[in-house]
């Protein structure tokens, strides 16, 4: 008789709730309802024409087969050149591993770093899938509650306080999802020193690196070679569906990551790799910069508009395309609030439950990946919803465990 028992790790891997909400939003749209999407972290711009054309040319030239597991040499060199020209950092192409999205990079990193039972520190709130990559290798994610006092980020003091005998690594993100906040370069250096002093490894998520407003971005590679960098062509470069990202790894790990990539992925899509070469060309960068400035305009519109109707922002986000709002003045159950807002007004937002157990019921994430006209309409609908429903009238769903 076949045993259909599911592996125990699946009990510790939570669903991505926003995908259920997105599915419901799509059902409503199929019924003819107007839905304004502010839930999913996907740029609303179509991939830049230069990248699309390069992808088509790659197909025409017959680039439809497997490539090296670590990526085509041309793309690895182009990424290396990008670090040199943009940040003044010499990153040998041999240390760059092209991955099927940043998710593929995280899977490789956790697999070569973390033994069963070892811990990885990360911020709560944080990107929900991060802890699941630790679970996937039978590691133990340690989600550290962070708040406005630390810019919703880990820091050296928190690293020291939560580091234990079984801790292997710490994962940080700058800018972060869901809060859009940054880690100052000086604090990044202190965190690296704190982690290194413990014999651990620092992993830095720079997926939103180029989506920074009012200041120049930096890379943690300016501080040291002895850490992992995760990056992606999805966000700033607008290539979400092409599924391509990269990792910069310390030299000692490259061979193991190559071996693992051969066995797990075989290779990234060849068309996507050749298309990504165009992302670094001056004409394409000009387009991407226009879009970055548009995201800044959207942030500058949406944040005060949401403040005016009762949402609070203890920290002004300086990157990515998210606003992580304190909604406690409006509801004590952001999960119910988000679902009823979708059903009542056709506005899709992400409740805090997706991002950890650190006061999720009092937070909502807004993605400003929609144009300003649509967001203005969304704010109007949200206000109408709030005006009709006070917190005591919102029905309660099962409580979510919280920490402070």
Secondary structure, DSSP 4 states (H G I P E B T S, - for coil): ----PPPGGGGG----HHHHHHHHHHHHHHTT---EE-SS---SSPPPHHHHHHHHHHHHTT--S---TT--HHHHHHHHHHHHHHH-----GGGEEEESHHHHHHHHHHHHH--TT-EEEEEES--THHHHHHHHTT-EEEEEE--GGGTTS--HHHHHHH--TTEEEEEEESS-TTT-----HHHHHHHHHHHHHTT-EEEEE-TTTT-B-SS----GGGT-SSSEEEEESSSTT--GGG--EEEE--HHHHHHHHHHHHHHTS---HHHHHHHGGGGSHHHHHHHHHHHHHHHHHHHHHHHHHHHTT-B-SS---BTTEEEEE-TTT-S-HHHHHHHHHHHH-EE-EEGGGG-SBSGGGEEEEE--S-HHHHHHHHHHHHHHHHH--GGGSPPPPP---B-
